[in-house]
Amino acid sequence: MKAMNESERLNLEECSFEKALAQLEEVVQALEDGELTLDEAIEHYRTGMQLAKVCRDKLTLAEQKVEKVLSGEEGLTWEAFEVEEE
């Protein structure tokens, strides 16, 4: 996988979670293979960190959108879905 150019970096926010995750997996694989030069590895690491941030931001946004419908006396109401952390 080659390093991302500036226009590709600008499109990160617009790509889907699945696409960002797939690209991140490619970056990790390239780093794990150990065949990159130092400069290439640094650029891949930078790209991976950007992709990880995009994935994290998209997951946070999705978590905030998850809602459950409750049936109450006044009809249907929307309530934020709370996740129990272990």
C-alpha positions as CSV (number, residue, x, y, z in Angstrom):
1,M,0.0,0.0,0.0
2,K,1.4,3.4,-1.0
3,A,1.2,6.4,1.3
4,M,-1.8,8.7,1.0
5,N,-1.5,11.9,-0.9
6,E,-3.1,15.1,0.3
7,S,-6.4,14.7,-1.6
8,E,-6.8,11.2,-0.3
9,R,-6.3,12.5,3.3
10,L,-9.0,15.1,2.7
11,N,-11.4,12.4,1.6
12,L,-10.9,10.3,4.8
13,E,-13.8,12.0,6.6
14,E,-16.1,11.2,3.7
15,C,-15.3,7.5,3.5
16,S,-17.4,4.9,5.2
17,F,-16.3,3.2,8.4
18,E,-15.9,-0.1,6.5
19,K,-13.6,1.5,3.9
20,A,-11.5,3.2,6.5
21,L,-11.2,0.0,8.5
22,A,-10.2,-2.0,5.4
23,Q,-7.5,0.6,4.6
24,L,-6.3,0.5,8.2
25,E,-6.0,-3.2,8.1
26,E,-3.9,-2.9,4.9
27,V,-1.6,-0.3,6.6
28,V,-1.2,-2.6,9.6
29,Q,-0.4,-5.6,7.4
30,A,2.2,-3.5,5.4
31,L,3.8,-2.5,8.7
32,E,3.8,-6.0,10.1
33,D,5.4,-7.4,6.9
34,G,8.5,-5.4,7.8
35,E,9.5,-4.7,4.2
36,L,9.0,-0.9,4.2
37,T,11.8,1.5,4.4
38,L,12.0,3.7,7.5
39,D,10.4,6.6,5.7
40,E,7.7,4.4,4.2
41,A,7.0,2.9,7.6
42,I,6.7,6.4,9.2
43,E,4.3,7.5,6.5
44,H,2.2,4.3,6.9
45,Y,2.1,4.9,10.6
46,R,0.9,8.4,10.1
47,T,-1.8,7.2,7.7
48,G,-2.8,4.4,10.1
49,M,-3.2,6.9,12.9
50,Q,-5.4,9.1,10.7
51,L,-7.5,6.1,9.7
52,A,-7.8,5.0,13.3
53,K,-9.1,8.4,14.2
54,V,-11.7,8.3,11.4
55,C,-12.9,4.9,12.6
56,R,-13.0,6.0,16.2
57,D,-15.0,9.2,15.3
58,K,-17.4,7.2,13.1
59,L,-18.0,4.7,15.9
60,T,-18.6,7.5,18.4
61,L,-21.1,9.1,16.1
62,A,-22.9,5.8,15.5
63,E,-23.0,5.2,19.3
64,Q,-24.6,8.6,19.8
65,K,-27.2,7.8,17.1
66,V,-28.3,4.5,18.7
67,E,-31.6,5.1,20.3
68,K,-34.4,2.9,21.6
69,V,-38.1,3.4,21.3
70,L,-40.0,3.4,24.6
71,S,-43.7,3.1,24.8
72,G,-45.0,5.5,27.4
73,E,-48.2,7.1,28.5
74,E,-47.7,9.9,26.0
75,G,-47.0,7.6,23.1
76,L,-43.7,6.8,21.6
77,T,-40.6,8.6,23.0
78,W,-37.0,8.5,22.0
79,E,-34.3,7.8,24.6
80,A,-30.6,7.5,24.1
81,F,-29.3,4.0,24.3
82,E,-27.0,3.6,27.2
83,V,-24.1,1.1,26.9
84,E,-23.1,-0.7,30.1
85,E,-19.3,-0.8,30.4
86,E,-17.7,-3.8,32.0
